[in-house]
């Protein structure tokens, strides 16, 4: 299951995402999602959630 969220970014970030998306051949929304997911992974939010789920299964 997937959910949609809406984010607001500055004009500069929007332009940067647009340029990067074109260079990478991706949609801007997909690039923004991937960057957000990577950041959450980097700050260990995802790892913590996985550990908590794993502990509940035991």
C-alpha positions in Angstrom: 0.0 0.0 0.0 1.3 3.5 -0.7 0.2 6.9 0.4 0.6 10.3 -1.0 1.9 13.3 0.8 2.4 16.8 -0.4 5.5 18.9 0.4 6.2 22.5 -0.2 9.7 23.5 -1.3 11.3 26.8 -2.2 11.6 27.8 -5.8 15.3 27.2 -5.7 14.9 23.6 -4.5 12.1 23.0 -7.1 14.4 24.2 -9.9 17.2 22.0 -8.6 15.0 19.0 -8.4 13.8 19.6 -11.9 17.3 19.9 -13.3 18.5 16.8 -11.4 15.4 14.8 -12.5 16.0 15.6 -16.1 19.7 14.6 -15.9 18.8 11.3 -14.2 15.8 10.6 -16.4 13.4 10.5 -13.5 10.2 12.3 -12.5 10.8 15.1 -10.1 8.4 13.6 -7.6 10.2 10.2 -7.7 13.6 12.0 -7.1 12.2 13.9 -4.2 10.8 10.7 -2.7 14.1 8.9 -3.1 16.0 11.8 -1.5 13.5 11.9 1.5 13.8 8.1 2.0 17.6 8.2 1.9 17.6 11.0 4.4 15.3 9.1 6.8 17.6 6.1 6.4 20.7 8.3 7.1 19.3 9.6 10.4 18.3 6.0 11.3 14.6 6.6 11.5 14.0 3.6 9.2 16.4 1.3 11.0 14.8 2.1 14.4 11.4 1.3 13.0 12.6 -2.0 11.5 14.2 -2.9 14.9 11.0 -2.1 16.7 9.0 -4.3 14.3 11.6 -7.1 14.6 11.4 -7.0 18.4 7.6 -7.2 18.3 7.8 -10.4 16.2 9.9 -12.2 18.8 
